[in-house]
């Protein structure tokens, strides 16, 4: 079941997009919103969000771009795949600034919609599988299971590993090389001391990577090329 949200101030556009989703033959739950306020008030989590950039009219407290930025700032909330709906190509570059998956120009072409929806649904399914993956650790006499999506990065500290999570830091004895091998694909070692979750990469350059929680970590010059390749594979 793919959970779809459609946020557009025009009722006919919402109805049209909803009809296009139903045509794709994927089992979906569709919720329509006329304003950003309605979306946030509902508090529901979604896999895919079709979002009108130019949200206008009575009751609009923010446009689609501001709404997307607010969503991206909600770290504790499941992040939807955002597909912008816009009548103007000038917004394209802004769309990618907030990690949009794609944009569709109005009037929305059915064939283009089907292609974008297929890729988005595939990625949503991959995210769901990632959410099920866990790291099992043992510290002292205590065992703990940590969902991988709760981990920002792991840091090597002497003979211990510090797991930097959404709800704090946990330390236990382990080898970074073992973790690197076990978690390859979703995690990447950017430095001898850091193994990062590629899901939370915000931006990077040749010397450091910034994660979505604001932490900046060094990238080894010897690992930079492998990191970029791993990140691009992950994003695809």
C-alpha positions in Angstrom: 0.0 0.0 0.0 1.5 3.3 -1.1 0.3 6.3 0.8 -0.2 9.3 -1.5 -0.8 12.9 -0.6 -1.9 15.5 -3.1 -1.7 19.2 -2.0 -3.1 21.7 -4.5 -5.4 24.7 -4.1 -7.3 23.8 -7.2 -10.0 21.1 -6.7 -10.0 20.1 -10.3 -6.2 19.5 -10.3 -6.4 17.4 -7.2 -9.2 15.3 -8.8 -7.2 14.9 -12.0 -4.0 13.9 -10.2 -6.0 11.5 -8.0 -7.5 9.9 -11.2 -4.0 9.5 -12.7 -2.7 7.8 -9.6 -5.6 5.3 -9.7 -4.8 4.6 -13.4 -1.4 3.3 -12.5 -2.7 0.0 -11.1 -0.8 0.3 -7.8 -2.6 -0.2 -4.5 -2.7 3.3 -3.0 -4.3 5.3 -0.3 -4.9 8.8 -1.6 -5.5 11.9 0.6 -6.1 15.3 -0.8 -5.3 18.7 0.8 -6.2 22.2 -0.4 -3.7 24.0 1.9 -0.4 23.5 3.6 -2.2 24.1 6.9 -4.6 21.2 6.1 -1.6 18.9 5.4 0.2 19.7 8.6 -3.0 19.6 10.7 -3.7 16.1 9.6 -0.3 14.8 10.8 -0.4 11.8 8.6 2.7 10.2 7.1 2.9 9.7 3.3 5.2 7.9 0.9 4.7 10.3 -2.0 3.6 13.9 -2.0 2.4 15.7 -5.1 2.8 19.3 -4.2 1.7 22.5 -6.0 4.6 25.0 -5.8 2.2 28.0 -6.3 -0.3 27.3 -3.6 -2.5 30.4 -3.6 -5.9 31.6 -2.6 -7.9 32.0 0.7 -6.5 30.1 3.6 -3.0 29.7 2.2 -0.4 30.4 4.9 2.6 29.3 2.8 3.4 28.3 -0.8 4.6 24.9 -1.8 8.3 25.7 -1.6 8.0 26.9 2.0 5.9 23.9 2.8 8.5 21.5 1.4 11.3 23.3 3.4 9.2 22.8 6.6 8.7 19.1 5.8 12.4 18.6 5.3 13.1 20.3 8.6 10.9 17.8 10.5 13.6 15.2 11.2 11.4 13.0 13.4 8.8 12.6 10.7 8.9 10.2 7.8 10.1 12.1 4.8 7.9 11.7 1.7 9.1 11.6 -1.9 8.2 15.1 -3.1 7.0 15.6 -6.7 6.3 19.2 -7.5 3.5 20.3 -9.8 4.1 23.7 -11.3 3.0 25.8 -14.3 6.4 27.5 -14.5 9.8 26.0 -15.4 11.5 28.9 -13.4 10.9 26.9 -10.2 12.9 23.8 -11.4 16.2 24.6 -9.6 14.4 25.7 -6.4 12.7 22.3 -6.4 15.9 20.4 -6.2 17.1 22.6 -3.3 14.6 20.8 -1.1 15.4 17.4 -2.4 12.4 17.1 -4.7 12.3 13.8 -6.6 10.9 15.3 -9.8 8.7 18.1 -11.1 5.8 17.9 -13.5 4.6 20.9 -15.6 1.0 21.8 -15.8 -1.0 20.7 -17.7 0.3 17.3 -16.5 1.0 14.9 -19.3 -0.4 11.4 -18.6 2.6 9.5 -20.1 5.1 11.6 -18.2 3.1 11.2 -15.0 3.1 7.4 -15.4 6.9 7.3 -15.9 7.6 9.5 -12.8 5.0 7.7 -10.7 6.5 4.3 -11.5 10.0 5.4 -10.4 8.7 7.2 -7.3 6.7 4.1 -6.2 9.7 1.9 -6.7 11.8 4.2 -4.6 9.1 4.4 -1.9 9.1 0.5 -1.8 12.9 0.6 -1.4 12.6 3.1 1.5 10.1 0.8 3.2 12.5 -2.1 3.0 15.3 0.1 4.4 13.0 1.0 7.3 12.8 -2.7 8.2 16.6 -3.2 8.5 18.2 -3.1 11.9 21.6 -3.1 13.6 21.8 -5.6 16.5 24.4 -4.7 19.1 25.6 -6.0 22.5 27.0 -3.8 25.2 27.6 -5.2 28.6 24.9 -7.7 29.4 22.4 -5.8 27.3 21.3 -6.4 23.7 19.7 -3.8 21.6 18.1 -3.6 18.2 18.4 -0.2 16.4 16.6 0.5 13.2 19.1 1.7 10.6 17.0 4.7 9.7 17.5 6.0 13.3 21.3 6.2 12.8 23.0 9.3 11.4 26.5 7.9 11.5 29.0 5.8 13.5 32.2 7.0 14.9 35.3 5.0 15.9 36.6 5.9 19.3 39.6 3.8 20.4 38.1 0.3 20.5 34.6 1.4 20.8 31.9 2.6 18.2 29.8 5.6 19.1 26.4 5.3 17.3 25.0 8.7 16.7 21.2 8.3 16.6 18.2 10.6 16.5 17.6 10.1 20.2 21.2 10.3 21.4 24.6 8.5 21.3 25.2 4.8 22.3 28.7 3.3 22.7 29.7 -0.4 22.4 32.7 -2.5 21.4 32.9 -3.3 17.7 35.2 -3.1 14.7 34.5 -0.4 12.1 35.7 -2.6 9.3 33.0 -5.2 10.2 30.3 -2.6 10.3 31.5 -1.2 7.0 31.1 -4.6 5.3 27.8 -5.5 6.9 26.1 -2.2 6.2 27.5 -1.4 2.7 24.9 0.0 0.3 23.1 2.2 2.9 26.3 3.3 4.8 29.6 4.5 3.5 33.0 5.0 5.2 34.1 8.5 4.4 37.1 8.5 6.9 38.8 6.0 9.0 36.7 7.3 11.9 33.3 7.8 10.3 30.7 5.5 8.7 27.7 7.6 7.6 24.1 6.8 6.7 23.8 7.9 3.1 20.1 8.7 3.7 21.1 11.7 5.8 23.6 13.4 3.5 22.6 17.0 3.2 25.6 18.4 1.2 29.3 17.6 0.7 32.5 18.9 -0.8 36.0 17.3 -1.2 36.9 17.8 2.5 33.7 17.3 4.5 30.1 16.0 4.4 27.2 17.7 6.2 24.4 15.5 7.5 20.8 16.6 7.9 21.2 16.9 11.7 23.9 19.6 11.1 26.9 17.5 12.0 29.9 18.1 9.7 32.3 15.2 9.3 35.7 15.0 7.6 36.0 13.1 4.3 39.4 11.5 3.6 40.9 12.4 0.3 41.5 8.7 -0.3 37.8 7.9 0.2 36.2 10.9 -1.5 35.8 9.2 -5.0 34.4 6.0 -3.5 32.0 8.1 -1.4 30.6 10.0 -4.4 30.1 6.8 -6.3 28.4 5.1 -3.4 26.2 8.2 -2.8 25.1 8.4 -6.5 24.3 4.6 -6.5 22.3 5.0 -3.4 20.3 8.0 -4.7 19.5 6.1 -7.9 
